């Protein structure tokens, strides 16, 4: 938080400050952004009550708290609606946040990207600030296309690698049998050569002259 732009005051005498979207967690003290949004220390408590209306778990609640503290206008967008509609908005927002926190350039695929873009469209339709949603959308769509091409190539190479491994495994047994047969025949050939040499020496012995030396 930029301290030179911050003024903290008792909750009942809060002044609007320029450019602040943070929460001071000190009991009884609030900070207001330039869009009249108040974020108080009971953010989690307020969010907990929506768990029985939609499928929100503790991890998603934590993401919502973190996001609302960083972008208080997210909660402001929900306040004008009924609890049930607000719960629907928070669930959509939580799904967006979970995607942004868990996915990366290395993990995202086309199907997951389409799911996220649908969430973005739904978030705008539900009433969240379009500029913020577009910023989050751009974080996903604005990635370097070369990274996607590299990922596709990696997947192709991995598939080819797996295919080669499978093919090698399929011929491993025949190759092992052929190697054993090769070793056996080599040994037999070696034995035959020894016998031929021995017999040849024996056959050549009578033809040698007696000589006198």
C-alpha positions, 0 to 999 in steps of 0.5 A, spaced: 500 500 500 502 506 498 502 510 504 503 517 502 496 516 499 493 513 505 489 516 510 486 511 515 480 514 520 475 511 525 470 507 521 464 512 522 468 518 519 471 515 513 474 519 508 474 517 500 482 516 498 484 516 491 487 510 488 486 505 494 483 498 493 486 495 500 483 493 506 486 495 513 485 489 518 485 493 524 479 492 528 474 498 527 478 501 522 476 501 514 479 504 508 475 506 502 477 507 495 475 512 490 468 508 488 465 509 495 467 501 497 468 499 504 471 493 506 471 491 513 475 486 517 468 481 517 469 480 509 470 473 510 464 473 515 459 476 510 462 471 505 461 465 509 453 466 509 453 464 502 456 457 503 449 454 504 446 457 498 451 455 493 457 450 492 462 454 495 468 451 499 473 454 504 478 455 499 474 458 494 472 463 500 479 464 501 480 466 494 474 471 494 476 474 500 483 475 497 480 478 491 475 483 494 481 486 499 485 487 492 478 489 488 473 492 493 468 494 487 467 486 486 463 486 493 460 493 491 457 490 485 454 484 489 451 489 494 445 491 490 442 484 489 438 479 493 442 474 497 440 468 492 443 472 486 449 475 490 451 468 491 450 466 484 455 472 482 460 470 488 460 463 485 461 465 478 467 470 481 470 464 485 470 459 479 474 465 475 479 466 481 480 459 481 482 458 474 486 464 474 490 461 481 491 454 478 492 455 471 498 457 467 500 457 460 503 450 461 497 447 463 491 451 460 488 447 454 483 449 449 477 446 453 479 450 459 480 456 456 473 456 453 470 454 460 474 461 462 471 465 457 464 463 458 465 465 466 468 472 464 461 473 459 457 470 465 460 475 470 459 481 466 452 479 465 451 478 472 453 485 473 461 485 475 465 491 472 467 489 465 473 493 465 476 488 470 473 482 467 476 484 461 483 485 464 482 478 467 480 475 460 486 478 457 491 475 462 489 468 459 488 471 452 494 475 451 499 470 452 505 469 447 502 464 441 509 461 440 508 458 447 502 455 445 505 452 439 511 450 443 506 446 447 503 443 441 509 441 439 511 438 446 505 434 446 506 431 439 513 429 441 511 426 447 506 422 443 511 420 438 515 418 444 510 414 447 509 410 440 516 409 440 516 406 447 510 401 445 513 399 439 520 397 442 516 394 447 513 390 442 519 387 439 523 386 445 521 379 446 523 377 439 529 381 439 531 377 446 530 371 443 534 372 436 540 375 441 540 368 444 539 364 438 545 368 435 549 367 441 548 359 441 549 359 433 556 363 434 558 358 440 556 352 435 560 355 429 566 356 434 566 349 436 566 347 429 572 351 427 576 348 433 574 341 430 576 343 423 582 345 425 584 339 430 582 335 424 586 338 419 592 338 423 591 331 424 590 330 417 596 334 415 601 330 419 602 324 415 603 328 409 609 331 412 616 329 410 621 325 415 626 330 414 633 330 417 634 336 421 
